[in-house]
Amino acid sequence: MVEKGYEVVWTKRSQKQMRQVFKHISKDSPKNASKVVLEIAETVLKASPNPEIYGPDKYKTDNDGSYRDFEKHRYRVAYRFSKNIIRVLRVRHTSMEPLEY
């Protein structure tokens, strides 16, 4: 029996943040901007079969274990999984002050 993976849903905020990542990197290299955005998206998709693949989000207060995060190309991506959905919450550069939520 093959289990179906979690559906990945990007919030409006995370979509906007990904566009900002692309825009910022494109100033120097559109090719690198495409690469970074694609690799971040691919890394999120790796969580689809097993959303616990990445560690718990240490900046989430009262994290019940469903809030996870990872870093890719100096960007920190936070997501939450529940039922059959992985919801990408935010994409922030690691040099930015982390927000607790």
WOPE-V773675 format. One line per field, one symbol per residue. ss: DSSP state (@ for helix, = for strand, . for the rest). phi: phi as a letter, one per 40 degrees, with the letter a starting at -180 (. if undefined). A space follows every 50 residues. Layout:
ss=???
phi=???
//
This chain:
ss=......====.@@@@@@@@@@@@@@@...@@@@@@@@@@@@@@@@..... @@@..=..........======..========..=========....... .
phi=.bccccccbccdccccccccddccccdcadcccccccccccccccccdca cccbcccccccfccgccbaabafgbcbbabbafbbbbccabbcccccccc a
//
